[in-house]
Amino acid sequence: MLKRTCREVAALLIAREDRSIAISDEVALKLHMLACDTCPKFENQILTMRAAMARWRNYANEDDDTLKPGSAETPE
């Protein structure tokens, strides 16, 4: 079945973050996204959150490096 509801598409978008989805689901997702105004906005929110989390992870790793004993940037 290629026709999906917004709720089903939202679930697919979230699932796609963790794993690859079936090709039939991918096709249904693309078709729905062409016809829907709301779901592409939700996808953009997911992508924005992913990018923010990636930046946060990098920021957290930088903080960890500066706090290691013997680091040139260790706070006094």
C-alpha positions in Angstrom: 0.0 0.0 0.0 1.6 3.2 -1.1 -0.9 5.7 0.4 0.1 6.6 3.9 -1.4 8.9 6.6 0.6 11.7 8.2 0.8 9.6 11.3 2.3 6.7 9.4 4.7 9.0 7.6 5.8 10.5 10.9 6.5 7.0 12.3 8.5 6.2 9.1 10.6 9.4 9.4 11.4 8.6 13.0 12.2 5.0 12.2 14.5 6.1 9.4 16.6 7.9 11.9 17.5 4.6 13.5 17.5 2.1 10.7 17.0 1.8 7.0 13.4 1.3 5.9 11.9 -0.9 3.2 12.0 0.4 -0.4 8.2 0.3 -0.5 8.1 2.5 2.6 10.6 4.8 1.1 8.6 5.2 -2.1 5.4 5.7 -0.1 7.2 8.3 2.0 8.4 10.2 -1.0 4.9 10.2 -2.6 3.3 11.4 0.6 5.9 14.2 1.0 5.1 15.5 -2.5 1.4 15.8 -1.7 1.6 17.0 2.0 2.4 20.4 3.3 2.9 19.4 6.9 5.1 16.3 6.8 8.1 18.0 5.1 8.0 20.5 7.9 8.2 17.7 10.4 11.1 16.1 8.5 12.9 19.5 8.7 12.4 19.5 12.5 13.9 16.1 12.7 16.9 17.1 10.6 17.3 20.3 12.7 17.3 18.2 15.9 19.8 15.8 14.4 22.2 18.6 13.5 21.8 20.2 16.9 22.6 16.9 18.7 25.7 16.5 16.5 26.9 19.9 17.4 26.2 19.3 21.1 28.1 16.0 20.9 31.1 17.8 19.4 30.8 20.5 22.0 30.7 18.0 24.8 33.7 16.2 23.4 35.7 19.5 23.3 34.8 20.2 26.9 36.0 16.7 27.9 39.3 17.3 26.2 40.0 20.6 28.0 39.2 19.1 31.4 41.6 16.1 31.1 44.6 16.3 33.6 47.7 17.4 31.8 45.8 19.1 29.1 47.3 22.5 28.0 43.9 24.0 28.5 43.0 22.5 31.9 41.3 25.2 34.0 43.2 26.2 37.1 
